[in-house]
Amino acid sequence: MADAVIVQPRERAEATASAPAIRASGLVREYGDLVALDGVSLELAAGETLAVLGPNGAGKTTLVRILATLLRPTAGAVSVLGCELPRQAWRARGRIGLVGHDPLLYRDLTVAENLRFCAALHRVEEPETRIERLLASVGLERRAGELARNLSAGMAQRAAVCRAVLHEPELLLLDEPRSHLDPEAAALAEPLIGREAGVTRVLISHDVPAALEESDRALLLDVRGRLRYEGPSRDLSPGDARAAYGGRP
Amino acid sequence: MSPFRAILAKDLRVELRTLQSLPGMALFAMTTFVLFRFGLDRTSLSGSLAAGVILATVLFAALLAINRLFVAERDEGGFDAIRMAPVDGTALFAAKAAALVIYLVALELVLLPAFGFLFLDDWAGLAPLAGVLVAADVGLAATGVLVSAIGVNSRARDLLVPLLLLPLAVPVMIAAAGAGESLLAAGGPSYDDVGKWLAILALYDLVFVAIGYAVYDFLLED
């Protein structure tokens, strides 16, 4: 791996021709004096998976929130699903699913009520059937009537996965989606958020080998939010990736 | 179900389940009445004083609900969930304002009989006063939702919301007090000026509802 940003011009040109699901160039995001993302560029074709790697404070979650239309970049250009952000964010909304650190569940609603609420926001057709099917697929059918505040972290994460895929998004943004899931739950969630889902995915994970294994492309950020690698996952070894984890945020 | 109905139903369901706003508002309002009763050392009120007591009590009780209006959205990720959905921000504005009007109407259903019992010799003005209060509720809700959305991410939310809301609520208070003064006049309600004050209230409501619709999408953006 080179120290500098690796961008393959020819590869970029080919990807452009096939209308990328995500295209970003020179993305900068500042929080006051803190630069969370510093000139990040990336490109991802529809149906591919991008692994976003980097140490704590590298700006991975900030990048995902920009792609989710929840944050505006301070500088740079980004388009998601063919929509320029933030100008056309309204066109991308409803086509993106997010599994983040927060399950985005109202604690005083039951699991089913939370999903019904999301289904109404996304105008999901036949919501009850869809909700029943999703809850059964992650083993939560018997917890449908339970208040979200009473769920364990793992159960809440299963419900969050259901919420994220309820509206059948074209792009899944997965910020450490398996962090609270036991192996059995992770296996149950796999058809919904894994490669089997067959949608474009952006995956943040600290399990570097596994993330590289299940992705087509990788994006490596250093502790200052700078791009250290962007290219095919197969060309980035776990050892090289871990080298970027040094330094203080 | 439309997003407006979904958000409104969610808020009402959570309130019915947790009772986080309404009981506190009612308790606060009753305590304020008792304080007025002993502070003014009067067993009977009429005219502008009576209107002032009921309106000041409703306004300060409304602040409790306004402060809590977006807490779940902020703490439980509701803002993110709603912003990632293909939902117009005005649906959130309208649903929150409708929820606040429902809270205030529910509060006033308890408050008005208590007010009559504690302060009025003649209850004839109470029914028309309820109509004036509903018009004032709409204005308070429109401004309250705007201010609450501005203040929700501030650490000084508890200070910021009243500081922003109270000056904006002055026209509502003036118009509602003007109408209330006539309706609670000693010797029975008079309807001479009520129409004029109601027109001012309706204009205020219209302006702030329009402002809310115009700016709410921008308030929700990062």
Interface residues (C-beta under 8 A of the other chain):
Chain A: A68 T69 L70 L71 R72 P86 W90 R93 G94 I96 L98 G100 D102 P103 L104 L105 Y106 R107 D108 L109 E113 F117 C118 A120 L121 H122 R123 R163 H167
Chain B: M1 S2 P3 R5 A6 K10 R13 V14 R17 T18 A72 E76 G77 G78 D80 A81 I82 R83 M84 A85 P86 V87 E221 D222
